[in-house]
Amino acid sequence: MAHLKPHLPSKQCLVCKRPFSWRKKWRQCWEQVLYCSDRCRRQRKQVNSL
Ligand SMILES: [Zn+2]
């Protein structure tokens, strides 16, 4: 019954605080990924600039 899930690393987004999983597009830069999406990344920049 219980299927094995793919063993992927995950992180918590600094903006929305939600967990997100490794994606293929991040395979070269996973260490630097801090946000779940470009949207969150932009939001963070806006917060920093205020
Ligand atoms: Zn996010």
mmCIF file of the protein (N, C-alpha, C, O) and its ligand, coordinates in Angstrom:
data_MODEL
# 
_entry.id   MODEL 
# 
loop_
_entity.id 
_entity.type 
_entity.pdbx_number_of_molecules 
1 polymer     1 
2 non-polymer 1 
# 
_entity_poly.entity_id                      1 
_entity_poly.type                           'polypeptide(L)' 
_entity_poly.nstd_linkage                   no 
_entity_poly.nstd_monomer                   no 
_entity_poly.pdbx_seq_one_letter_code       MAHLKPHLPSKQCLVCKRPFSWRKKWRQCWEQVLYCSDRCRRQRKQVNSL 
_entity_poly.pdbx_seq_one_letter_code_can   MAHLKPHLPSKQCLVCKRPFSWRKKWRQCWEQVLYCSDRCRRQRKQVNSL 
_entity_poly.pdbx_strand_id                 A 
# 
loop_
_entity_poly_seq.entity_id 
_entity_poly_seq.num 
_entity_poly_seq.mon_id 
_entity_poly_seq.hetero 
1 1  MET n 
1 2  ALA n 
1 3  HIS n 
1 4  LEU n 
1 5  LYS n 
1 6  PRO n 
1 7  HIS n 
1 8  LEU n 
1 9  PRO n 
1 10 SER n 
1 11 LYS n 
1 12 GLN n 
1 13 CYS n 
1 14 LEU n 
1 15 VAL n 
1 16 CYS n 
1 17 LYS n 
1 18 ARG n 
1 19 PRO n 
1 20 PHE n 
1 21 SER n 
1 22 TRP n 
1 23 ARG n 
1 24 LYS n 
1 25 LYS n 
1 26 TRP n 
1 27 ARG n 
1 28 GLN n 
1 29 CYS n 
1 30 TRP n 
1 31 GLU n 
1 32 GLN n 
1 33 VAL n 
1 34 LEU n 
1 35 TYR n 
1 36 CYS n 
1 37 SER n 
1 38 ASP n 
1 39 ARG n 
1 40 CYS n 
1 41 ARG n 
1 42 ARG n 
1 43 GLN n 
1 44 ARG n 
1 45 LYS n 
1 46 GLN n 
1 47 VAL n 
1 48 ASN n 
1 49 SER n 
1 50 LEU n 
# 
loop_
_struct_asym.id 
_struct_asym.entity_id 
A 1 
B 2 
# 
loop_
_chem_comp.id 
_chem_comp.type 
_chem_comp.mon_nstd_flag 
ALA 'L-peptide linking' y 
ARG 'L-peptide linking' y 
ASN 'L-peptide linking' y 
ASP 'L-peptide linking' y 
CYS 'L-peptide linking' y 
GLN 'L-peptide linking' y 
GLU 'L-peptide linking' y 
HIS 'L-peptide linking' y 
LEU 'L-peptide linking' y 
LYS 'L-peptide linking' y 
MET 'L-peptide linking' y 
PHE 'L-peptide linking' y 
PRO 'L-peptide linking' y 
SER 'L-peptide linking' y 
TRP 'L-peptide linking' y 
TYR 'L-peptide linking' y 
VAL 'L-peptide linking' y 
ZN  non-polymer         . 
# 
_pdbx_entity_nonpoly.entity_id   2 
_pdbx_entity_nonpoly.name        ? 
_pdbx_entity_nonpoly.comp_id     ZN 
# 
_pdbx_nonpoly_scheme.asym_id         B 
_pdbx_nonpoly_scheme.entity_id       2 
_pdbx_nonpoly_scheme.mon_id          ZN 
_pdbx_nonpoly_scheme.ndb_seq_num     1 
_pdbx_nonpoly_scheme.pdb_seq_num     101 
_pdbx_nonpoly_scheme.auth_seq_num    101 
_pdbx_nonpoly_scheme.pdb_mon_id      ZN 
_pdbx_nonpoly_scheme.auth_mon_id     ZN 
_pdbx_nonpoly_scheme.pdb_strand_id   A 
_pdbx_nonpoly_scheme.pdb_ins_code    . 
# 
loop_
_atom_site.group_PDB 
_atom_site.id 
_atom_site.type_symbol 
_atom_site.label_atom_id 
_atom_site.label_alt_id 
_atom_site.label_comp_id 
_atom_site.label_asym_id 
_atom_site.label_entity_id 
_atom_site.label_seq_id 
_atom_site.pdbx_PDB_ins_code 
_atom_site.Cartn_x 
_atom_site.Cartn_y 
_atom_site.Cartn_z 
_atom_site.occupancy 
_atom_site.B_iso_or_equiv 
_atom_site.pdbx_formal_charge 
_atom_site.auth_seq_id 
_atom_site.auth_comp_id 
_atom_site.auth_asym_id 
_atom_site.auth_atom_id 
_atom_site.pdbx_PDB_model_num 
ATOM   1   N  N  . MET A 1 1  ? 0.825  -1.215 0.000   1.00 0.00 ? 1   MET A N  1 
ATOM   2   C  CA . MET A 1 1  ? 0.000  0.000  0.000   1.00 0.00 ? 1   MET A CA 1 
ATOM   3   C  C  . MET A 1 1  ? 0.851  1.254  0.000   1.00 0.00 ? 1   MET A C  1 
ATOM   4   O  O  . MET A 1 1  ? 0.662  2.139  -0.834  1.00 0.00 ? 1   MET A O  1 
ATOM   5   N  N  . ALA A 1 2  ? 1.786  1.332  0.929   1.00 0.00 ? 2   ALA A N  1 
ATOM   6   C  CA . ALA A 1 2  ? 2.606  2.541  1.035   1.00 0.00 ? 2   ALA A CA 1 
ATOM   7   C  C  . ALA A 1 2  ? 3.675  2.585  -0.047  1.00 0.00 ? 2   ALA A C  1 
ATOM   8   O  O  . ALA A 1 2  ? 4.580  1.751  -0.092  1.00 0.00 ? 2   ALA A O  1 
ATOM   9   N  N  . HIS A 1 3  ? 3.548  3.548  -0.886  1.00 0.00 ? 3   HIS A N  1 
ATOM   10  C  CA . HIS A 1 3  ? 4.544  3.701  -1.942  1.00 0.00 ? 3   HIS A CA 1 
ATOM   11  C  C  . HIS A 1 3  ? 5.729  4.510  -1.431  1.00 0.00 ? 3   HIS A C  1 
ATOM   12  O  O  . HIS A 1 3  ? 5.560  5.456  -0.662  1.00 0.00 ? 3   HIS A O  1 
ATOM   13  N  N  . LEU A 1 4  ? 6.883  4.146  -1.847  1.00 0.00 ? 4   LEU A N  1 
ATOM   14  C  CA . LEU A 1 4  ? 8.061  4.930  -1.484  1.00 0.00 ? 4   LEU A CA 1 
ATOM   15  C  C  . LEU A 1 4  ? 8.077  6.230  -2.270  1.00 0.00 ? 4   LEU A C  1 
ATOM   16  O  O  . LEU A 1 4  ? 7.983  6.238  -3.498  1.00 0.00 ? 4   LEU A O  1 
ATOM   17  N  N  . LYS A 1 5  ? 8.195  7.307  -1.551  1.00 0.00 ? 5   LYS A N  1 
ATOM   18  C  CA . LYS A 1 5  ? 8.277  8.600  -2.233  1.00 0.00 ? 5   LYS A CA 1 
ATOM   19  C  C  . LYS A 1 5  ? 9.693  8.818  -2.728  1.00 0.00 ? 5   LYS A C  1 
ATOM   20  O  O  . LYS A 1 5  ? 10.645 8.326  -2.121  1.00 0.00 ? 5   LYS A O  1 
ATOM   21  N  N  . PRO A 1 6  ? 9.844  9.541  -3.811  1.00 0.00 ? 6   PRO A N  1 
ATOM   22  C  CA . PRO A 1 6  ? 11.201 9.875  -4.256  1.00 0.00 ? 6   PRO A CA 1 
ATOM   23  C  C  . PRO A 1 6  ? 11.930 10.639 -3.161  1.00 0.00 ? 6   PRO A C  1 
ATOM   24  O  O  . PRO A 1 6  ? 11.375 11.549 -2.546  1.00 0.00 ? 6   PRO A O  1 
ATOM   25  N  N  . HIS A 1 7  ? 13.141 10.270 -2.933  1.00 0.00 ? 7   HIS A N  1 
ATOM   26  C  CA . HIS A 1 7  ? 13.888 10.932 -1.861  1.00 0.00 ? 7   HIS A CA 1 
ATOM   27  C  C  . HIS A 1 7  ? 14.495 12.228 -2.388  1.00 0.00 ? 7   HIS A C  1 
ATOM   28  O  O  . HIS A 1 7  ? 15.593 12.248 -2.945  1.00 0.00 ? 7   HIS A O  1 
ATOM   29  N  N  . LEU A 1 8  ? 13.749 13.296 -2.194  1.00 0.00 ? 8   LEU A N  1 
ATOM   30  C  CA . LEU A 1 8  ? 14.224 14.603 -2.653  1.00 0.00 ? 8   LEU A CA 1 
ATOM   31  C  C  . LEU A 1 8  ? 14.454 15.511 -1.453  1.00 0.00 ? 8   LEU A C  1 
ATOM   32  O  O  . LEU A 1 8  ? 13.691 15.461 -0.488  1.00 0.00 ? 8   LEU A O  1 
ATOM   33  N  N  . PRO A 1 9  ? 15.483 16.329 -1.496  1.00 0.00 ? 9   PRO A N  1 
ATOM   34  C  CA . PRO A 1 9  ? 15.691 17.286 -0.410  1.00 0.00 ? 9   PRO A CA 1 
ATOM   35  C  C  . PRO A 1 9  ? 14.597 18.356 -0.421  1.00 0.00 ? 9   PRO A C  1 
ATOM   36  O  O  . PRO A 1 9  ? 13.949 18.587 -1.442  1.00 0.00 ? 9   PRO A O  1 
ATOM   37  N  N  . SER A 1 10 ? 14.408 18.984 0.696   1.00 0.00 ? 10  SER A N  1 
ATOM   38  C  CA . SER A 1 10 ? 13.416 20.055 0.759   1.00 0.00 ? 10  SER A CA 1 
ATOM   39  C  C  . SER A 1 10 ? 13.916 21.174 1.657   1.00 0.00 ? 10  SER A C  1 
ATOM   40  O  O  . SER A 1 10 ? 14.800 20.978 2.491   1.00 0.00 ? 10  SER A O  1 
ATOM   41  N  N  . LYS A 1 11 ? 13.338 22.339 1.473   1.00 0.00 ? 11  LYS A N  1 
ATOM   42  C  CA . LYS A 1 11 ? 13.688 23.511 2.284   1.00 0.00 ? 11  LYS A CA 1 
ATOM   43  C  C  . LYS A 1 11 ? 12.422 24.262 2.630   1.00 0.00 ? 11  LYS A C  1 
ATOM   44  O  O  . LYS A 1 11 ? 11.338 23.962 2.130   1.00 0.00 ? 11  LYS A O  1 
ATOM   45  N  N  . GLN A 1 12 ? 12.587 25.249 3.501   1.00 0.00 ? 12  GLN A N  1 
ATOM   46  C  CA . GLN A 1 12 ? 11.460 26.110 3.833   1.00 0.00 ? 12  GLN A CA 1 
ATOM   47  C  C  . GLN A 1 12 ? 11.696 27.482 3.210   1.00 0.00 ? 12  GLN A C  1 
ATOM   48  O  O  . GLN A 1 12 ? 12.769 28.068 3.358   1.00 0.00 ? 12  GLN A O  1 
ATOM   49  N  N  . CYS A 1 13 ? 10.707 27.972 2.528   1.00 0.00 ? 13  CYS A N  1 
ATOM   50  C  CA . CYS A 1 13 ? 10.820 29.268 1.872   1.00 0.00 ? 13  CYS A CA 1 
ATOM   51  C  C  . CYS A 1 13 ? 10.943 30.381 2.910   1.00 0.00 ? 13  CYS A C  1 
ATOM   52  O  O  . CYS A 1 13 ? 10.205 30.394 3.895   1.00 0.00 ? 13  CYS A O  1 
ATOM   53  N  N  . LEU A 1 14 ? 11.870 31.310 2.694   1.00 0.00 ? 14  LEU A N  1 
ATOM   54  C  CA . LEU A 1 14 ? 12.082 32.395 3.654   1.00 0.00 ? 14  LEU A CA 1 
ATOM   55  C  C  . LEU A 1 14 ? 10.948 33.413 3.645   1.00 0.00 ? 14  LEU A C  1 
ATOM   56  O  O  . LEU A 1 14 ? 10.778 34.166 4.603   1.00 0.00 ? 14  LEU A O  1 
ATOM   57  N  N  . VAL A 1 15 ? 10.182 33.435 2.574   1.00 0.00 ? 15  VAL A N  1 
ATOM   58  C  CA . VAL A 1 15 ? 9.112  34.431 2.461   1.00 0.00 ? 15  VAL A CA 1 
ATOM   59  C  C  . VAL A 1 15 ? 7.782  33.881 2.944   1.00 0.00 ? 15  VAL A C  1 
ATOM   60  O  O  . VAL A 1 15 ? 7.168  34.448 3.848   1.00 0.00 ? 15  VAL A O  1 
ATOM   61  N  N  . CYS A 1 16 ? 7.335  32.793 2.355   1.00 0.00 ? 16  CYS A N  1 
ATOM   62  C  CA . CYS A 1 16 ? 6.004  32.275 2.697   1.00 0.00 ? 16  CYS A CA 1 
ATOM   63  C  C  . CYS A 1 16 ? 6.055  31.195 3.771   1.00 0.00 ? 16  CYS A C  1 
ATOM   64  O  O  . CYS A 1 16 ? 5.016  30.731 4.240   1.00 0.00 ? 16  CYS A O  1 
ATOM   65  N  N  . LYS A 1 17 ? 7.281  30.792 4.163   1.00 0.00 ? 17  LYS A N  1 
ATOM   66  C  CA . LYS A 1 17 ? 7.475  29.827 5.254   1.00 0.00 ? 17  LYS A CA 1 
ATOM   67  C  C  . LYS A 1 17 ? 6.899  28.450 4.947   1.00 0.00 ? 17  LYS A C  1 
ATOM   68  O  O  . LYS A 1 17 ? 6.681  27.646 5.854   1.00 0.00 ? 17  LYS A O  1 
ATOM   69  N  N  . ARG A 1 18 ? 6.659  28.185 3.691   1.00 0.00 ? 18  ARG A N  1 
ATOM   70  C  CA . ARG A 1 18 ? 6.121  26.882 3.329   1.00 0.00 ? 18  ARG A CA 1 
ATOM   71  C  C  . ARG A 1 18 ? 7.245  26.000 2.806   1.00 0.00 ? 18  ARG A C  1 
ATOM   72  O  O  . ARG A 1 18 ? 8.164  26.490 2.148   1.00 0.00 ? 18  ARG A O  1 
ATOM   73  N  N  . PRO A 1 19 ? 7.181  24.717 3.089   1.00 0.00 ? 19  PRO A N  1 
ATOM   74  C  CA . PRO A 1 19 ? 8.211  23.816 2.592   1.00 0.00 ? 19  PRO A CA 1 
ATOM   75  C  C  . PRO A 1 19 ? 8.084  23.598 1.094   1.00 0.00 ? 19  PRO A C  1 
ATOM   76  O  O  . PRO A 1 19 ? 6.982  23.530 0.549   1.00 0.00 ? 19  PRO A O  1 
ATOM   77  N  N  . PHE A 1 20 ? 9.202  23.493 0.458   1.00 0.00 ? 20  PHE A N  1 
ATOM   78  C  CA . PHE A 1 20 ? 9.190  23.184 -0.975  1.00 0.00 ? 20  PHE A CA 1 
ATOM   79  C  C  . PHE A 1 20 ? 10.295 22.180 -1.260  1.00 0.00 ? 20  PHE A C  1 
ATOM   80  O  O  . PHE A 1 20 ? 11.293 22.100 -0.543  1.00 0.00 ? 20  PHE A O  1 
ATOM   81  N  N  . SER A 1 21 ? 10.092 21.430 -2.308  1.00 0.00 ? 21  SER A N  1 
ATOM   82  C  CA . SER A 1 21 ? 10.999 20.333 -2.618  1.00 0.00 ? 21  SER A CA 1 
ATOM   83  C  C  . SER A 1 21 ? 11.945 20.699 -3.756  1.00 0.00 ? 21  SER A C  1 
ATOM   84  O  O  . SER A 1 21 ? 11.717 21.617 -4.544  1.00 0.00 ? 21  SER A O  1 
ATOM   85  N  N  . TRP A 1 22 ? 12.987 19.943 -3.786  1.00 0.00 ? 22  TRP A N  1 
ATOM   86  C  CA . TRP A 1 22 ? 13.983 20.062 -4.850  1.00 0.00 ? 22  TRP A CA 1 
ATOM   87  C  C  . TRP A 1 22 ? 13.314 19.954 -6.219  1.00 0.00 ? 22  TRP A C  1 
ATOM   88  O  O  . TRP A 1 22 ? 12.413 19.141 -6.425  1.00 0.00 ? 22  TRP A O  1 
ATOM   89  N  N  . ARG A 1 23 ? 13.769 20.787 -7.140  1.00 0.00 ? 23  ARG A N  1 
ATOM   90  C  CA . ARG A 1 23 ? 13.275 20.701 -8.518  1.00 0.00 ? 23  ARG A CA 1 
ATOM   91  C  C  . ARG A 1 23 ? 14.447 20.565 -9.464  1.00 0.00 ? 23  ARG A C  1 
ATOM   92  O  O  . ARG A 1 23 ? 15.569 20.988 -9.185  1.00 0.00 ? 23  ARG A O  1 
ATOM   93  N  N  . LYS A 1 24 ? 14.143 19.966 -10.578 1.00 0.00 ? 24  LYS A N  1 
ATOM   94  C  CA . LYS A 1 24 ? 15.199 19.673 -11.545 1.00 0.00 ? 24  LYS A CA 1 
ATOM   95  C  C  . LYS A 1 24 ? 15.927 20.942 -11.985 1.00 0.00 ? 24  LYS A C  1 
ATOM   96  O  O  . LYS A 1 24 ? 17.136 20.923 -12.216 1.00 0.00 ? 24  LYS A O  1 
ATOM   97  N  N  . LYS A 1 25 ? 15.186 22.040 -12.100 1.00 0.00 ? 25  LYS A N  1 
ATOM   98  C  CA . LYS A 1 25 ? 15.812 23.292 -12.558 1.00 0.00 ? 25  LYS A CA 1 
ATOM   99  C  C  . LYS A 1 25 ? 16.821 23.837 -11.538 1.00 0.00 ? 25  LYS A C  1 
ATOM   100 O  O  . LYS A 1 25 ? 17.639 24.699 -11.859 1.00 0.00 ? 25  LYS A O  1 
ATOM   101 N  N  . TRP A 1 26 ? 16.750 23.324 -10.315 1.00 0.00 ? 26  TRP A N  1 
ATOM   102 C  CA . TRP A 1 26 ? 17.667 23.800 -9.257  1.00 0.00 ? 26  TRP A CA 1 
ATOM   103 C  C  . TRP A 1 26 ? 18.842 22.868 -9.050  1.00 0.00 ? 26  TRP A C  1 
ATOM   104 O  O  . TRP A 1 26 ? 19.624 23.058 -8.118  1.00 0.00 ? 26  TRP A O  1 
ATOM   105 N  N  . ARG A 1 27 ? 18.981 21.858 -9.905  1.00 0.00 ? 27  ARG A N  1 
ATOM   106 C  CA . ARG A 1 27 ? 20.003 20.843 -9.639  1.00 0.00 ? 27  ARG A CA 1 
ATOM   107 C  C  . ARG A 1 27 ? 21.402 21.433 -9.614  1.00 0.00 ? 27  ARG A C  1 
ATOM   108 O  O  . ARG A 1 27 ? 22.299 20.861 -8.995  1.00 0.00 ? 27  ARG A O  1 
ATOM   109 N  N  . GLN A 1 28 ? 21.608 22.567 -10.276 1.00 0.00 ? 28  GLN A N  1 
ATOM   110 C  CA . GLN A 1 28 ? 22.938 23.189 -10.296 1.00 0.00 ? 28  GLN A CA 1 
ATOM   111 C  C  . GLN A 1 28 ? 23.117 24.225 -9.183  1.00 0.00 ? 28  GLN A C  1 
ATOM   112 O  O  . GLN A 1 28 ? 24.241 24.638 -8.897  1.00 0.00 ? 28  GLN A O  1 
ATOM   113 N  N  . CYS A 1 29 ? 22.029 24.641 -8.562  1.00 0.00 ? 29  CYS A N  1 
ATOM   114 C  CA . CYS A 1 29 ? 22.134 25.759 -7.618  1.00 0.00 ? 29  CYS A CA 1 
ATOM   115 C  C  . CYS A 1 29 ? 21.277 25.550 -6.373  1.00 0.00 ? 29  CYS A C  1 
ATOM   116 O  O  . CYS A 1 29 ? 20.861 26.516 -5.733  1.00 0.00 ? 29  CYS A O  1 
ATOM   117 N  N  . TRP A 1 30 ? 21.016 24.305 -6.033  1.00 0.00 ? 30  TRP A N  1 
ATOM   118 C  CA . TRP A 1 30 ? 20.145 24.032 -4.876  1.00 0.00 ? 30  TRP A CA 1 
ATOM   119 C  C  . TRP A 1 30 ? 20.663 24.693 -3.604  1.00 0.00 ? 30  TRP A C  1 
ATOM   120 O  O  . TRP A 1 30 ? 19.866 25.132 -2.774  1.00 0.00 ? 30  TRP A O  1 
ATOM   121 N  N  . GLU A 1 31 ? 21.964 24.773 -3.437  1.00 0.00 ? 31  GLU A N  1 
ATOM   122 C  CA . GLU A 1 31 ? 22.536 25.377 -2.232  1.00 0.00 ? 31  GLU A CA 1 
ATOM   123 C  C  . GLU A 1 31 ? 22.140 26.846 -2.088  1.00 0.00 ? 31  GLU A C  1 
ATOM   124 O  O  . GLU A 1 31 ? 22.020 27.362 -0.977  1.00 0.00 ? 31  GLU A O  1 
ATOM   125 N  N  . GLN A 1 32 ? 21.940 27.504 -3.218  1.00 0.00 ? 32  GLN A N  1 
ATOM   126 C  CA . GLN A 1 32 ? 21.631 28.941 -3.187  1.00 0.00 ? 32  GLN A CA 1 
ATOM   127 C  C  . GLN A 1 32 ? 20.138 29.239 -3.196  1.00 0.00 ? 32  GLN A C  1 
ATOM   128 O  O  . GLN A 1 32 ? 19.720 30.382 -3.010  1.00 0.00 ? 32  GLN A O  1 
ATOM   129 N  N  . VAL A 1 33 ? 19.346 28.205 -3.413  1.00 0.00 ? 33  VAL A N  1 
ATOM   130 C  CA . VAL A 1 33 ? 17.900 28.428 -3.489  1.00 0.00 ? 33  VAL A CA 1 
ATOM   131 C  C  . VAL A 1 33 ? 17.339 28.692 -2.093  1.00 0.00 ? 33  VAL A C  1 
ATOM   132 O  O  . VAL A 1 33 ? 17.523 27.883 -1.183  1.00 0.00 ? 33  VAL A O  1 
ATOM   133 N  N  . LEU A 1 34 ? 16.658 29.821 -1.927  1.00 0.00 ? 34  LEU A N  1 
ATOM   134 C  CA . LEU A 1 34 ? 16.102 30.172 -0.619  1.00 0.00 ? 34  LEU A CA 1 
ATOM   135 C  C  . LEU A 1 34 ? 14.588 30.361 -0.664  1.00 0.00 ? 34  LEU A C  1 
ATOM   136 O  O  . LEU A 1 34 ? 13.927 30.410 0.374   1.00 0.00 ? 34  LEU A O  1 
ATOM   137 N  N  . TYR A 1 35 ? 14.053 30.465 -1.867  1.00 0.00 ? 35  TYR A N  1 
ATOM   138 C  CA . TYR A 1 35 ? 12.626 30.758 -2.006  1.00 0.00 ? 35  TYR A CA 1 
ATOM   139 C  C  . TYR A 1 35 ? 11.949 29.730 -2.892  1.00 0.00 ? 35  TYR A C  1 
ATOM   140 O  O  . TYR A 1 35 ? 12.576 29.149 -3.779  1.00 0.00 ? 35  TYR A O  1 
ATOM   141 N  N  . CYS A 1 36 ? 10.662 29.508 -2.648  1.00 0.00 ? 36  CYS A N  1 
ATOM   142 C  CA . CYS A 1 36 ? 9.943  28.473 -3.375  1.00 0.00 ? 36  CYS A CA 1 
ATOM   143 C  C  . CYS A 1 36 ? 9.658  28.892 -4.805  1.00 0.00 ? 36  CYS A C  1 
ATOM   144 O  O  . CYS A 1 36 ? 9.399  28.042 -5.657  1.00 0.00 ? 36  CYS A O  1 
ATOM   145 N  N  . SER A 1 37 ? 9.700  30.188 -5.081  1.00 0.00 ? 37  SER A N  1 
ATOM   146 C  CA . SER A 1 37 ? 9.328  30.655 -6.419  1.00 0.00 ? 37  SER A CA 1 
ATOM   147 C  C  . SER A 1 37 ? 9.930  32.027 -6.687  1.00 0.00 ? 37  SER A C  1 
ATOM   148 O  O  . SER A 1 37 ? 10.406 32.705 -5.776  1.00 0.00 ? 37  SER A O  1 
ATOM   149 N  N  . ASP A 1 38 ? 9.900  32.416 -7.940  1.00 0.00 ? 38  ASP A N  1 
ATOM   150 C  CA . ASP A 1 38 ? 10.377 33.755 -8.292  1.00 0.00 ? 38  ASP A CA 1 
ATOM   151 C  C  . ASP A 1 38 ? 9.535  34.828 -7.620  1.00 0.00 ? 38  ASP A C  1 
ATOM   152 O  O  . ASP A 1 38 ? 10.022 35.900 -7.262  1.00 0.00 ? 38  ASP A O  1 
ATOM   153 N  N  . ARG A 1 39 ? 8.271  34.508 -7.462  1.00 0.00 ? 39  ARG A N  1 
ATOM   154 C  CA . ARG A 1 39 ? 7.363  35.454 -6.828  1.00 0.00 ? 39  ARG A CA 1 
ATOM   155 C  C  . ARG A 1 39 ? 7.817  35.763 -5.395  1.00 0.00 ? 39  ARG A C  1 
ATOM   156 O  O  . ARG A 1 39 ? 7.872  36.924 -4.991  1.00 0.00 ? 39  ARG A O  1 
ATOM   157 N  N  . CYS A 1 40 ? 8.131  34.738 -4.655  1.00 0.00 ? 40  CYS A N  1 
ATOM   158 C  CA . CYS A 1 40 ? 8.604  34.927 -3.283  1.00 0.00 ? 40  CYS A CA 1 
ATOM   159 C  C  . CYS A 1 40 ? 9.947  35.655 -3.278  1.00 0.00 ? 40  CYS A C  1 
ATOM   160 O  O  . CYS A 1 40 ? 10.198 36.507 -2.426  1.00 0.00 ? 40  CYS A O  1 
ATOM   161 N  N  . ARG A 1 41 ? 10.791 35.315 -4.222  1.00 0.00 ? 41  ARG A N  1 
ATOM   162 C  CA . ARG A 1 41 ? 12.107 35.961 -4.274  1.00 0.00 ? 41  ARG A CA 1 
ATOM   163 C  C  . ARG A 1 41 ? 11.958 37.462 -4.495  1.00 0.00 ? 41  ARG A C  1 
ATOM   164 O  O  . ARG A 1 41 ? 12.657 38.258 -3.868  1.00 0.00 ? 41  ARG A O  1 
ATOM   165 N  N  . ARG A 1 42 ? 11.049 37.848 -5.385  1.00 0.00 ? 42  ARG A N  1 
ATOM   166 C  CA . ARG A 1 42 ? 10.814 39.272 -5.623  1.00 0.00 ? 42  ARG A CA 1 
ATOM   167 C  C  . ARG A 1 42 ? 10.236 39.948 -4.393  1.00 0.00 ? 42  ARG A C  1 
ATOM   168 O  O  . ARG A 1 42 ? 10.598 41.074 -4.051  1.00 0.00 ? 42  ARG A O  1 
ATOM   169 N  N  . GLN A 1 43 ? 9.330  39.238 -3.735  1.00 0.00 ? 43  GLN A N  1 
ATOM   170 C  CA . GLN A 1 43 ? 8.711  39.790 -2.532  1.00 0.00 ? 43  GLN A CA 1 
ATOM   171 C  C  . GLN A 1 43 ? 9.773  40.077 -1.468  1.00 0.00 ? 43  GLN A C  1 
ATOM   172 O  O  . GLN A 1 43 ? 9.743  41.107 -0.795  1.00 0.00 ? 43  GLN A O  1 
ATOM   173 N  N  . ARG A 1 44 ? 10.695 39.150 -1.341  1.00 0.00 ? 44  ARG A N  1 
ATOM   174 C  CA . ARG A 1 44 ? 11.775 39.321 -0.371  1.00 0.00 ? 44  ARG A CA 1 
ATOM   175 C  C  . ARG A 1 44 ? 12.605 40.561 -0.693  1.00 0.00 ? 44  ARG A C  1 
ATOM   176 O  O  . ARG A 1 44 ? 12.980 41.320 0.201   1.00 0.00 ? 44  ARG A O  1 
ATOM   177 N  N  . LYS A 1 45 ? 12.886 40.756 -1.977  1.00 0.00 ? 45  LYS A N  1 
ATOM   178 C  CA . LYS A 1 45 ? 13.677 41.919 -2.361  1.00 0.00 ? 45  LYS A CA 1 
ATOM   179 C  C  . LYS A 1 45 ? 12.945 43.215 -2.031  1.00 0.00 ? 45  LYS A C  1 
ATOM   180 O  O  . LYS A 1 45 ? 13.549 44.196 -1.598  1.00 0.00 ? 45  LYS A O  1 
ATOM   181 N  N  . GLN A 1 46 ? 11.644 43.199 -2.243  1.00 0.00 ? 46  GLN A N  1 
ATOM   182 C  CA . GLN A 1 46 ? 10.859 44.387 -1.930  1.00 0.00 ? 46  GLN A CA 1 
ATOM   183 C  C  . GLN A 1 46 ? 10.923 44.691 -0.437  1.00 0.00 ? 46  GLN A C  1 
ATOM   184 O  O  . GLN A 1 46 ? 11.073 45.843 -0.028  1.00 0.00 ? 46  GLN A O  1 
ATOM   185 N  N  . VAL A 1 47 ? 10.807 43.652 0.358   1.00 0.00 ? 47  VAL A N  1 
ATOM   186 C  CA . VAL A 1 47 ? 10.860 43.822 1.801   1.00 0.00 ? 47  VAL A CA 1 
ATOM   187 C  C  . VAL A 1 47 ? 12.219 44.404 2.209   1.00 0.00 ? 47  VAL A C  1 
ATOM   188 O  O  . VAL A 1 47 ? 12.295 45.300 3.050   1.00 0.00 ? 47  VAL A O  1 
ATOM   189 N  N  . ASN A 1 48 ? 13.268 43.892 1.609   1.00 0.00 ? 48  ASN A N  1 
ATOM   190 C  CA . ASN A 1 48 ? 14.609 44.355 1.949   1.00 0.00 ? 48  ASN A CA 1 
ATOM   191 C  C  . ASN A 1 48 ? 14.838 45.815 1.590   1.00 0.00 ? 48  ASN A C  1 
ATOM   192 O  O  . ASN A 1 48 ? 15.581 46.523 2.270   1.00 0.00 ? 48  ASN A O  1 
ATOM   193 N  N  . SER A 1 49 ? 14.187 46.265 0.505   1.00 0.00 ? 49  SER A N  1 
ATOM   194 C  CA . SER A 1 49 ? 14.428 47.615 0.025   1.00 0.00 ? 49  SER A CA 1 
ATOM   195 C  C  . SER A 1 49 ? 13.646 48.657 0.801   1.00 0.00 ? 49  SER A C  1 
ATOM   196 O  O  . SER A 1 49 ? 13.916 49.852 0.675   1.00 0.00 ? 49  SER A O  1 
ATOM   197 N  N  . LEU A 1 50 ? 12.692 48.231 1.593   1.00 0.00 ? 50  LEU A N  1 
ATOM   198 C  CA . LEU A 1 50 ? 11.898 49.207 2.344   1.00 0.00 ? 50  LEU A CA 1 
ATOM   199 C  C  . LEU A 1 50 ? 12.664 49.729 3.553   1.00 0.00 ? 50  LEU A C  1 
ATOM   200 O  O  . LEU A 1 50 ? 12.147 50.560 4.300   1.00 0.00 ? 50  LEU A O  1 
HETATM 201 ZN ZN . ZN  B 2 .  ? 7.618  31.002 -0.919  1.00 0.00 2 101 ZN  A ZN 1 
# 
